[in-house]
Structures are given as C-alpha cells and as structure tokens.
Amino acid sequence: MARSLRSRWFTRPLLAGLATLMLLLMAGAAPAWADYALPPLPYAAEALEPVIDATTMTIHHDRHHAAYVANLNAQIGANPRLAELDLEALQGQIADFPDAVRNNGGGHWNHSQFWTVMAPVGQGGTPSTPLLKAINASFGSLESMQTAFNKAAAGRFGSGWAWLIRKPDGTLAITSTANQDNPLMNLSGIERGTPLLGLDVWEHAYYLRYQNRRPDYIAAWWDLVNWSEVNRRFAAA
C-alpha cells in the first residue's frame, strides 16, 4: 500500500508536467506569429531630433506600430492564408482579405518602411546618380520632385501617406493614399508602383511638435530622408 501511494505521488506530478510541456510545445509550433513582428527602430528614439522628438517616436513606434502588428496577428485565426504570406506579398493580395487585414497589414508595412527611409540629420547621404537621373527625367529636377511630393503630402485630406514610386514602365511618380493603404495594394483607385519613399502624414506622426502645421513638418522632414535606403530601393526596383 505504501509503495502504491508513493508511486502515485511521483506519477501525478510527472504526468502534469508532461501535459504542461506538450501545451507549451503546441503553442510554440504556431508559425504565424513569428511572421509578423515589430521591427526595432534602426536608431535611438531621440536620434531624429530636432525634426521629430523622442516622445513622438516612442509613441509612434511602441504603441501605434505595435498595435498594427498585434491586430494583424489577431486576424490569422480567421484568415489562415496570412500564415503563408510575408508582409510585402500580403500587400499585393490585400483585396482578398477583410478591412481589418487591409488596415493593419498596411499599417505594419507602411511603418516598417517609414523607419528605414529616415536617418539622423546629416547621415542620410544624397540621391545616387541613377536615381537623380530618373528624378530629372520624370520631374525636371530634385527640387521639382520635392515640391510635388510636399503638395501631395499637405493635400492628403485627413490621415494617410505621400509616396515617391517607381511605376511599372520605369518612370517615377508622386502619389498619396488614405489611411494605411499603399501603392503595392491591389485595390481600385490606387496608383500602383514600387514605393521608394513614403511619408506618414497621420497627426500622430507630428502633432506633439507641429500641432496643425503639417506643411512645417513636411518641409523639415526632408532633412531626415535616408537617401542611401531610397537609392537601394530604386536599384532593387
């Protein structure tokens, strides 16, 4: 009898431990959550001052962008195809999914590119010779391209983005999208192309420092443009 009691005393915790281990392994086996992860900022939150303050960067990245990632992952159960798509591929198939995937998947992609096309003041380099040649061919000059870009960014009613894109025919164009849409999305009404440079003009991107002075934010933002990354995107496109 004593041996039987001792056996059960050892066996029950062992079985409980094995069951817990199985649950943990099963939870870790879900691949989808690993596909959509919040990328870290490529610089310190205060690195873009004085153009963008550290508080805005922290809130923008740690709360807004993180929320898009969490909300996108929450859609995987109802939309299992998401587990098969990387973030960029998802943009080109976004019309096949509900609005929650469109908004959060777009928000995740848009912000992921936004962090990389910025660099601390004085560290962004300059447009490459091939990119500058393409800009001159499409707009006449770099200054004319920036003027058109500023107009698109300032003229976007409500929340959205301004973009410099490479169109399928190889020319460059300026466009803008509402909310978290982008030029990669297979949606009607969107001028499609490969985004080279995208600017967030949602109020949460600039309001703490600029309040309602969006044009001031846009003008100052050019000091942050990471032309090295834009050159890379243009060459890859």
N, C-alpha and C positions, 0 to 999 in steps of 0.2 A: 504493500500500500504506500509506504514512504517513498519507494523508488518511483511509483506511478505518479505521485504528486510532484516529486522533483522533476520528472520528465516533462509533465505538463507545464510546470513553472518555467522551464527553459524553452519549451517548444512554442508557446503562445507569443512571447516577445519576438522570437525568431521569425515566425510567420508574419507578424505585424510589420516587422522591419522589412521583410521581403516585399510585402504588399506596398509599403511606402516607396521603396526603391523602384518598383515597377511603375508606380504613378509618376514619379519624377522622370523616369526614362521616357515614358509616353509623352509627358509634357514637353520634354526637350526634343522630341522627334518631330514636332511640328515645324516645317521648314519656312513657312510663310513669314513669320515674324522676323526672321533673320534677313529677309529680302528688303524690308522697308525699315530702315534705321535712320535716326537723326545723325547727320554728319556733324562733326565738331567744326567750330569756326576755324578757318585757317590762320587766324591771328587772334591776339587778345581782344577782348571786348572794347577796350579803350583805344585800340590801335588806329581807328579811323577818325579820331578827334583831330581837329575841331569840327569836321564836316558832320559826322554822326557821333553823338555822345554815347558813352559806355552804357548808360541806363537803357537807352533805346535799343542798342544792340543786344543787350542781355534779354530784355523782354521780348524783342522780336524773334531771336533765335530760340531761347529756352522755353518760351511759352507759346508764341504763335506757330512757329515752325514745328515745334514738338507736338502741338495739338493736331496739326495736319497729319503727321506721321501716325500718331496714336489712332486717330479717327479712320485713317486709311486701313490700318491693320485690323480695326474692328469690323471692316467690311469683308474681310477674307472669308469668314464662315458662310456668309450669304452669297458670295461671289468667288467660288473656289478657283476659277480661272486666274485670279490675281496671283495665286501662288506660282503660276507658270510664267509670269511676265516680269521682266525687270522694269525699273521705273520709266526709262525712256521708251521702251516698247509699249508700255501701257498708254503713253500719250497718243500714239498713233492709232490706238484702238478704243479710245475713251468713249466714243459714241455708242459702244456696245454695252456700256455699264450705266447704272443709275447715277443721279446727280451727286450723291454723297461720294462716289468714287471720283467723279469728274472734279468736284471742288477740292477734295483733299489730296487726290493724286496730282492734280495740277499745282496745288499749293506746295506740295512736297518737292516736285520737280523745279518749279519756279524759284523757290528759295534756295534750293541746293545750287543752282547756277548763280544766283544773286551773290552769295558769299564769295564765290570764286572769281567773279568778274570785278571784284573790288580789291584794293590793296592800300596800305597806308600811303599818305600823301608823299609823293616823290619816289615811290617804289614801283609804280605801275608800268614803267617803260613807255614806249612810243609805238604807234602803228608800224607794222612791218612794211617793207617796200611793196610786196604783192597786195597787201590789204589796202594800203594807201592808193595804189593804182586802181583797185576796184572801187574804192570810195570816190575817187576823182571821176571815174567813168560813169558812175551812177548818179552822183550829186554835184559834180563840178569841183568840189573842194571839201576838205575835212570840216571847215567852218560851216559850209552849207549843210552838210550832213548833220552836224550838231544842232543847227538851227531847226531843221526839220524834226529831229528827234525831240528837242525841247518842246516844240509845238505839239507833237503827238502826246507827250507826257503831261503837259499842262492842260491839254484839251480833253483828256480822258475824263468823262463825267463820272463822278463817284469814285469807286475803287477799281484798280486794275494795274496794267503794266504797259510800258513802252518798249519797243524792240527794234533792234537792227538785225535784219535777217538776210540770209543768202537764199534767193529763190531757186527753184529747180532749173531755171535757164542760166544760172550763174551770176545774174545781176544782184545787186543789193537793193534793199528797200527798207523803209521805215513803216512800222505798223503799230497798232496798240490793241490790247484785248481787255475785256472786262473781267472783273473778279479774279479768279485764278486760272483762267484759260491761257493758252499759249499757242504759238504758231505751229507746233508739232501736232496739234489735235486734229482729228478727222471730223471736224464739225463744220456745218454750213455757216457762212458769214465770216469765217476766219481766213485771212490771207496766210497761206501755208508757206513754210520755209524753215531753214535751219537757223535757230537763234544764235547770234554771235554775241549779243549784248542785250541784257534786259534790266529795266529799272522798275522797282516797286514804287508805285505811287498811291498805295493804300495809306490812310492817315497814320496808322500805327508805325509806319516806317520813318516818319519825320516830325510828327506833331509836337513832341516834347520840346524840340528846339525851334522849329519853324512855325508852329501853330498853323494858321491858314495860308501861310506864304509858300505854297507849293513851288512856284517858279524860283524862289530863292534856293530851295532845297535842290531843285533840278540843276540850276546853274553851278552850285557848289559841288555837286556830286561828280562832275567831270574830273575834279582833282583826285578822285579815288579810283578812276577806271583802271583796271588791270589790263593794259593793252597786251601784255605778254600772253594772258589767257585768251583774249579776243583773237590775237594772231594765231594761237594754237587751234582755236575753234574754226577759224577761217581756213587754215591749211587742211584740217581734217574734213571739212565740208567739201 
